[in-house]
Amino acid sequence: MNLDAWLDYIANQHQQTIDMGLSRTEEMVRRMELRQPARRVVTVAGTNGKGSTITALESLLVKAGLRVFSTLSPHVVRFNERLRLNGMELSDDAICAAFAEIEQARQLNPVVALTYFEFAALAALWCARQNRVDVVLLEIGLGGRLDAFNVIDADIAVITSIGIDHEKFLGNTRDAIGAEKAGILRFGQRVVLGPDMPASVLSRCRELNVQPLRAGDDFVVSEGSGPLLWTLSWGRERLVNLPMGNLAPSNIALAHQAALGLTQISSAQMRETSAQAYIPGRMQQLRYRGRLLVHDVSHNPAAAKFLCHQLAQRDLQPKYVLCAMLADKDHAAVYAAVANFTAAPWTLVDTRGERGFSAAQLANAMQIECDQAPDMPTALHQALACTQPDDVILVFGSFNAIEQSLWLRSHGDAL
């Protein structure tokens, strides 16, 4: 089977899209002998910022000369984005080989019914082992305690942020969600925490007798001496006037503190990562017909506030907003966060799929009146008619929004 056929196949081997629990993955890891996929393992959990942190950590470690396998989830355009070796996506053939090995092991008696996400996690572990990497970076998906990757005991754990999202599975408070995320922590780990962690995360650290490295206390991000510059301080060390690129300085700082548990990181490696590291859909900038389109996958209130902070840091003030969101989100709070930052007009856009949400439904949920569009190209046409060259157009609200918009890549110059 080719990769498309495999992806269709693995999406239909379990009755539920999400079936939280570790027993199936535990059994498959035992069968396939995947308990130690690499010499060192890093897990990264959190509500927002996981992908950016892994991308920055990958960049730092590769520049330091290590062989690194990374996972990212979900993908924006194609599945291969989820599995990376030294910063490059795996080929279709490599991924198909992983699925074939998983399927062979799965069919042993008794047959194990795996979800799409469990197939993907096992493929990552198998590919990491096959490629004999020094470090594997595992992005925890929904939650932490019951995520498939949590069957692996990591050497380093990072929790980037705790916000309200996926309440159906994780709980309705930051404390409850924090407890689920903290399920990735282990005794003896190097633990790196983002800012403003709820009591549940800190309590779990105390239970494990772990002294975490905490953003704002043990390491601090501050402004540089000029625009688009930032400074990182930790212990008696300081890196000044790092260039600001696509990734948020706060996520690069988390990656840096994790990397120091694996190898030495030079000032030059930090500067190159800060300037160059990139992940689709996170402050992704694209020129189109003279306008600057900023793409971001932010889809919950905390992420929307963070997005506005990132725009302000880069002196990017949207003149038009295009938003497409899925059904199970706090739409009104996301709108409030962005509307508080910019008075720009909005066009709401339909999303598709199992959790799709029409522009009309989104307008009702946000309790606003504005233009609506069935797809992103139509929405962009409306935005172009209402803006001038050099204006900023913000495209955000979901991975679906970015996937819809990235057809523009063939029409513009990526920055």
C-alpha positions, 0 to 999 in steps of 0.5 A: 500500500502507498501512504494514502492507502495506509492512512485510510486503513489506520483511520478505520481500525478502531471504533473511536477516533480518540480512546484514551488509555495506555494498555494497547500501546503498552502491549504494542511497545512490548511486542515491537521492543520499542521501550528505548527508542533512542539513547535519550528521550524528551517529552513535551506536553502543554496546551499551547507551544508544544510544536514550536518548542520541539522545533526549537529544541530539534534545531538546537540539538542538530546544530550541536551535532546530535542525531535527532528524531522529532514528532509533531502533531497534528500536521498542516498539509501532509502526514510526513510533517509528523515524523522528522529526522534531523529536521527533514520529513521522513519519506512515504516509503519510510513511513509505510515500512513502519506501518507494515511492521506495526500491522504485522505485530498488531495481528498477533493473537490477540489482535490489538485495535489501535486508533489513528493516533496510536498507529502514528505514535508507534510509527514514530517510536519504530522509526526513531529506533531504526534510525539509531538516533541520539535523541527522540523528541516526543510531542504529547498530544491531547492531555499527557497522562493517557497519551500514547507516548507516555508509555515511554519513560523520558529523561527530560520533560517539558510542560509549555503552558496550561490553558483551557482546551479539550475540556471534554477529555481533560477537565474544566479547570487549569488545575485539572488540566495541569494534573493530566499534563503532569502525568508525563513527569517521572522521578529523576527527570530534568523538568522544564516548566513554562510560566504560570503553572497551576498548583497541580503541576507543582504538586506533582513535582513535589511528589516526585521530589523533582526540582523543576526549572521554571520560566520567570524564576530559573530562566527569564526572557526579556526585551533586547536593546532594540526592536525584534531583539530579546534576551535570555538569562539563566543562573549567571548566564545571559544571551543578549539581543537574540534575533526574533524570528517566527518562533516565540522567544518563550518557547525557544527558552524552554527548548534551550533549558531542555537542551542543556540537559543533553549537551552544551549549546553555544551562543551561535547555535541559539542565535541561528535557531532564534532567527531561522527555526520555523514551523508551519502555521506559527506566526508564518508570514507570506507575501501575497499581492503586496499584503503580509499574511500572518498564519497562526493555528491559535484556537483557544483563548490562551493561544489567541492572547499569546498570538496578539502578544507575538504580533505586538512584539513584531509591530504587526497590526492586522488590518483584516482578520480571517478566522476559521474555527472548529466546533468544540472551542470557546469561540467567544473568548477567542474573538474577545482576545483578538478584538481587544488587540485590533479593531480590524474587520473580520471575515469568518470562514467555514471549516470542514470535517467531523468537527466542522463549524460553518461561518454562520455558526461561528458568528452566532457563537461569537455573537458578532455580525461580520462578513462570511465566506465558504472557504479561505480563497473567497475570504481572502478575496474579500480581505484584499478588496478592503486592504492596501499594499503592505497591510497585514492580514491575520489568518487564524483559528485552527489547523484547518484555517491554515491548511485551507490558506496554504494554497497561497504558497504557490502564489506568494513568497514565503518569508 
